Amino acid sequence: MTTRKTDELGRTLIDSLDEIPRHFDSEDDEREYWSTHSYSDQLLNSLPDEDPGFGLPPRTLVTSLDQVPHFEKELDAFRWWQKHEMTDDLYFSLEEGTPDFERIQPYAERRQRAERRRLASKTKRNVS
């Protein structure tokens, strides 16, 4: 009897894509399977590094608020921001609560917003 390798959470490590069921009877069955199984490093390292061909198209970097139009509709803003990305320098240069910040903030990358929250909470913790 072969003992299966497990990860630090006790999940069974999968060494081959053939070990994964081709079909699950329900989403609950699939969720249950993935709660008890995980990919092994051996499997992950064996996968090709090729581009899967479904990456997002490149977005234009926004370095100045002058590049950002004023939108009449939120949907227009959403569509514009799908093709544009603000630089970290621009986002972190804006002061919270200002009209410019409020106009840009919803469209900032999640990592930018998370970093700003982290920095703000760090500052608050250091105040005595």
Backbone as CSV, one residue per row, in Angstrom:
resi,resn,N_x,N_y,N_z,CA_x,CA_y,CA_z,C_x,C_y,C_z
1,MET,0.841,-1.189,0.000,0.000,0.000,0.000,0.884,1.251,0.000
2,THR,0.633,2.137,-0.943,1.407,3.357,-1.068,0.773,4.457,-0.221
3,THR,1.585,5.146,0.561,1.102,6.260,1.370,1.118,7.516,0.521
4,ARG,0.003,8.207,0.480,-0.108,9.442,-0.297,0.563,10.582,0.443
5,LYS,1.229,11.434,-0.304,1.849,12.626,0.284,0.749,13.653,0.546
6,THR,0.941,14.417,1.606,-0.006,15.473,1.944,0.749,16.781,2.148
7,ASP,0.024,17.880,2.014,0.626,19.189,2.264,0.480,19.548,3.736
8,GLU,0.900,20.763,4.089,0.873,21.199,5.486,-0.548,21.301,6.056
9,LEU,-1.557,21.338,5.179,-2.953,21.394,5.629,-3.606,20.013,5.628
10,GLY,-2.819,18.988,5.298,-3.342,17.629,5.284,-4.062,17.240,4.002
11,ARG,-3.982,18.086,2.977,-4.620,17.770,1.703,-3.747,16.789,0.921
12,THR,-4.371,15.870,0.234,-3.668,14.908,-0.605,-3.041,15.629,-1.784
13,LEU,-1.754,15.389,-2.005,-1.058,16.034,-3.117,-1.260,15.234,-4.401
14,ILE,-1.573,15.943,-5.463,-1.814,15.349,-6.775,-0.540,15.505,-7.592
15,ASP,-0.005,14.392,-8.083,1.231,14.411,-8.864,0.993,14.397,-10.368
16,SER,-0.240,14.143,-10.795,-0.541,14.041,-12.215,-1.946,14.568,-12.477
17,LEU,-2.118,15.222,-13.610,-3.449,15.721,-13.973,-4.440,14.573,-14.148
18,ASP,-3.933,13.379,-14.433,-4.802,12.208,-14.587,-5.478,11.804,-13.283
19,GLU,-4.957,12.261,-12.160,-5.536,11.934,-10.856,-6.789,12.771,-10.557
20,ILE,-7.012,13.803,-11.326,-8.163,14.683,-11.109,-9.365,14.104,-11.838
21,PRO,-10.483,13.946,-11.142,-11.681,13.416,-11.819,-12.054,14.286,-13.027
22,ARG,-12.474,13.643,-14.087,-12.874,14.372,-15.299,-14.242,15.010,-15.139
23,HIS,-15.024,14.514,-14.193,-16.380,15.018,-14.011,-16.752,14.957,-12.523
24,PHE,-17.435,15.974,-12.075,-17.993,15.992,-10.730,-19.509,16.039,-10.868
25,ASP,-20.217,15.357,-9.987,-21.677,15.315,-10.068,-22.313,16.657,-9.728
26,SER,-21.627,17.452,-8.923,-22.180,18.755,-8.549,-21.035,19.685,-8.156
27,GLU,-21.346,20.954,-8.037,-20.344,21.910,-7.580,-19.923,21.595,-6.152
28,ASP,-20.867,21.098,-5.348,-20.526,20.721,-3.974,-19.511,19.589,-3.961
29,ASP,-19.665,18.603,-4.857,-18.703,17.505,-4.947,-17.317,18.030,-5.346
30,GLU,-17.286,18.947,-6.290,-16.010,19.500,-6.720,-15.368,20.311,-5.584
31,ARG,-16.171,21.118,-4.912,-15.670,21.906,-3.786,-15.106,20.981,-2.701
32,GLU,-15.803,19.889,-2.413,-15.349,18.923,-1.421,-14.003,18.304,-1.846
33,TYR,-13.898,17.939,-3.120,-12.661,17.352,-3.632,-11.483,18.318,-3.429
34,TRP,-11.673,19.575,-3.843,-10.570,20.539,-3.765,-10.278,20.974,-2.340
35,SER,-11.177,20.713,-1.418,-10.879,21.017,-0.011,-9.967,19.949,0.591
36,THR,-9.847,18.795,-0.079,-9.020,17.704,0.446,-7.857,17.341,-0.482
37,HIS,-7.696,18.038,-1.595,-6.628,17.746,-2.550,-5.927,19.040,-2.960
38,SER,-4.665,18.921,-3.356,-3.891,20.074,-3.796,-2.841,19.607,-4.803
39,TYR,-2.368,20.519,-5.640,-1.327,20.195,-6.605,0.015,20.039,-5.892
40,SER,0.785,19.049,-6.286,2.135,18.884,-5.744,3.081,19.821,-6.475
41,ASP,4.206,20.109,-5.856,5.238,20.907,-6.526,5.706,20.202,-7.790
42,GLN,5.789,18.880,-7.728,6.203,18.087,-8.896,5.284,18.357,-10.079
43,LEU,3.969,18.378,-9.836,3.025,18.637,-10.919,3.147,20.073,-11.410
44,LEU,3.196,21.021,-10.493,3.286,22.428,-10.889,4.549,22.704,-11.700
45,ASN,5.651,22.087,-11.301,6.910,22.296,-12.026,6.932,21.604,-13.373
46,SER,6.038,20.647,-13.590,6.013,19.928,-14.869,5.153,20.635,-15.915
47,LEU,4.363,21.593,-15.515,3.478,22.286,-16.451,4.275,23.259,-17.310
48,PRO,3.897,23.420,-18.570,4.650,24.321,-19.461,4.495,25.770,-19.033
49,ASP,5.516,26.555,-19.327,5.511,27.981,-19.016,4.924,28.818,-20.140
50,GLU,4.318,28.186,-21.104,3.800,28.887,-22.265,2.646,29.803,-21.887
51,ASP,2.543,30.882,-22.638,1.441,31.809,-22.471,0.148,31.107,-22.866
52,PRO,-0.856,31.081,-21.972,-2.090,30.374,-22.304,-2.928,31.083,-23.363
53,GLY,-2.578,32.321,-23.703,-3.286,33.015,-24.759,-4.572,33.691,-24.329
54,PHE,-4.822,33.755,-23.031,-6.042,34.434,-22.599,-5.735,35.574,-21.636
55,GLY,-4.538,36.124,-21.750,-4.159,37.252,-20.904,-4.950,38.500,-21.265
56,LEU,-4.950,39.430,-20.356,-5.637,40.694,-20.599,-4.834,41.534,-21.579
57,PRO,-5.508,42.306,-22.403,-4.763,43.175,-23.319,-4.011,44.234,-22.513
58,PRO,-2.906,44.718,-23.060,-2.161,45.754,-22.330,-3.019,46.996,-22.159
59,ARG,-2.831,47.665,-21.026,-3.582,48.886,-20.770,-2.649,50.082,-20.815
60,THR,-3.186,51.212,-21.223,-2.429,52.447,-21.294,-2.212,52.986,-19.892
61,LEU,-0.965,53.346,-19.576,-0.671,53.902,-18.257,-1.078,55.370,-18.192
62,VAL,-1.767,55.715,-17.137,-2.194,57.088,-16.886,-1.238,57.676,-15.857
63,THR,-0.532,58.734,-16.244,0.464,59.337,-15.358,0.042,60.700,-14.834
64,SER,-1.080,61.213,-15.359,-1.545,62.539,-14.964,-3.076,62.568,-14.981
65,LEU,-3.650,63.329,-14.073,-5.114,63.465,-14.053,-5.631,64.143,-15.316
66,ASP,-4.766,64.882,-15.988,-5.168,65.540,-17.234,-5.530,64.522,-18.320
67,GLN,-5.045,63.302,-18.192,-5.344,62.261,-19.172,-6.714,61.623,-18.934
68,VAL,-7.296,61.850,-17.771,-8.550,61.187,-17.403,-9.727,62.085,-17.760
69,PRO,-10.595,61.638,-18.660,-11.764,62.447,-19.006,-12.757,62.516,-17.843
70,HIS,-13.653,63.480,-17.915,-14.774,63.538,-16.965,-15.924,62.796,-17.638
71,PHE,-16.483,61.842,-16.936,-17.497,60.977,-17.515,-18.885,61.385,-17.049
72,GLU,-19.835,61.313,-17.971,-21.232,61.587,-17.650,-21.870,60.386,-16.954
73,LYS,-21.457,59.180,-17.386,-22.068,57.949,-16.864,-20.991,57.055,-16.266
74,GLU,-21.346,56.368,-15.199,-20.408,55.460,-14.542,-19.979,54.336,-15.483
75,LEU,-20.894,53.864,-16.320,-20.563,52.805,-17.259,-19.478,53.257,-18.238
76,ASP,-19.543,54.515,-18.668,-18.505,55.043,-19.560,-17.145,55.055,-18.856
77,ALA,-17.137,55.438,-17.591,-15.889,55.436,-16.821,-15.351,54.017,-16.681
78,PHE,-16.222,53.092,-16.358,-15.815,51.701,-16.201,-15.182,51.183,-17.481
79,ARG,-15.808,51.458,-18.608,-15.270,50.995,-19.901,-13.920,51.631,-20.213
80,TRP,-13.783,52.921,-19.918,-12.523,53.606,-20.171,-11.413,53.005,-19.321
81,TRP,-11.715,52.765,-18.043,-10.701,52.237,-17.126,-10.334,50.790,-17.434
82,GLN,-11.145,50.068,-18.174,-10.772,48.719,-18.584,-9.552,48.741,-19.503
83,LYS,-9.337,49.875,-20.169,-8.240,49.987,-21.115,-7.110,50.887,-20.607
84,HIS,-7.259,51.372,-19.380,-6.270,52.282,-18.806,-5.935,51.845,-17.384
85,GLU,-4.743,52.216,-16.947,-4.291,51.875,-15.597,-3.465,53.040,-15.070
86,MET,-3.775,53.479,-13.865,-3.014,54.586,-13.320,-1.731,54.096,-12.676
87,THR,-0.719,54.909,-12.743,0.554,54.547,-12.130,0.433,54.650,-10.612
88,ASP,1.290,53.910,-9.927,1.324,54.001,-8.469,1.661,55.418,-8.033
89,ASP,2.602,56.050,-8.741,3.003,57.417,-8.373,1.815,58.365,-8.387
90,LEU,0.976,58.259,-9.411,-0.196,59.128,-9.486,-1.159,58.825,-8.349
91,TYR,-1.473,57.563,-8.154,-2.447,57.201,-7.124,-1.988,57.629,-5.738
92,PHE,-0.731,57.363,-5.411,-0.250,57.693,-4.065,0.028,59.181,-3.881
93,SER,0.036,59.947,-4.966,0.231,61.392,-4.846,-1.070,62.114,-4.501
94,LEU,-2.205,61.437,-4.680,-3.495,62.079,-4.431,-3.845,62.034,-2.947
95,GLU,-4.363,63.131,-2.463,-4.741,63.219,-1.051,-6.171,62.724,-0.874
96,GLU,-6.342,61.811,0.094,-7.673,61.250,0.337,-8.664,62.351,0.692
97,GLY,-9.885,62.188,0.190,-10.959,63.139,0.471,-11.054,64.272,-0.533
98,THR,-10.043,64.458,-1.364,-10.102,65.523,-2.368,-10.949,65.047,-3.548
99,PRO,-11.511,65.981,-4.309,-12.313,65.587,-5.473,-11.526,64.712,-6.470
100,ASP,-10.247,65.025,-6.672,-9.442,64.220,-7.599,-9.311,62.792,-7.097
101,PHE,-9.063,62.632,-5.815,-8.935,61.292,-5.244,-10.252,60.534,-5.375
102,GLU,-11.351,61.172,-5.040,-12.667,60.521,-5.094,-13.024,60.120,-6.526
103,ARG,-12.574,60.904,-7.496,-12.867,60.615,-8.900,-12.072,59.401,-9.388
104,ILE,-10.870,59.215,-8.890,-9.971,58.169,-9.362,-10.042,56.897,-8.514
105,GLN,-10.276,57.033,-7.234,-10.156,55.931,-6.284,-10.926,54.667,-6.658
106,PRO,-12.178,54.760,-7.124,-12.887,53.515,-7.448,-12.220,52.694,-8.555
107,TYR,-11.388,53.332,-9.356,-10.790,52.650,-10.493,-9.328,52.282,-10.259
108,ALA,-8.829,52.570,-9.065,-7.461,52.177,-8.730,-7.390,50.658,-8.654
109,GLU,-6.229,50.138,-8.900,-6.028,48.701,-8.790,-6.238,48.284,-7.336
110,ARG,-6.722,47.076,-7.136,-6.948,46.575,-5.786,-5.686,46.621,-4.940
111,ARG,-4.560,46.289,-5.539,-3.314,46.280,-4.774,-2.943,47.689,-4.321
112,GLN,-3.256,48.702,-5.143,-2.972,50.083,-4.759,-3.843,50.484,-3.568
113,ARG,-5.123,50.141,-3.636,-6.030,50.480,-2.527,-5.624,49.744,-1.260
114,ALA,-5.257,48.467,-1.404,-4.850,47.682,-0.238,-3.582,48.264,0.387
115,GLU,-2.628,48.659,-0.435,-1.386,49.238,0.074,-1.664,50.558,0.786
116,ARG,-2.566,51.349,0.236,-2.887,52.628,0.874,-3.544,52.392,2.234
117,ARG,-4.446,51.394,2.307,-5.071,51.061,3.599,-4.024,50.565,4.586
118,ARG,-3.099,49.734,4.110,-2.048,49.209,4.980,-1.191,50.340,5.533
119,LEU,-0.801,51.267,4.664,0.013,52.393,5.102,-0.746,53.281,6.084
120,ALA,-2.034,53.483,5.830,-2.845,54.315,6.729,-2.990,53.655,8.094
121,SER,-3.213,52.353,8.131,-3.376,51.676,9.416,-2.046,51.611,10.163
122,LYS,-0.948,51.509,9.451,0.375,51.484,10.076,0.643,52.820,10.759
123,THR,0.274,53.906,10.100,0.462,55.238,10.671,-0.380,55.385,11.926
124,LYS,-1.618,54.915,11.892,-2.492,55.035,13.055,-1.962,54.240,14.245
125,ARG,-1.387,53.060,13.969,-0.861,52.227,15.061,0.340,52.884,15.728
126,ASN,1.110,53.650,14.966,2.323,54.255,15.525,2.031,55.488,16.350
127,VAL,0.835,56.021,16.278,0.478,57.208,17.039,0.202,56.790,18.474
128,SER,0.807,57.495,19.429,0.568,57.127,20.831,-0.191,58.195,21.569
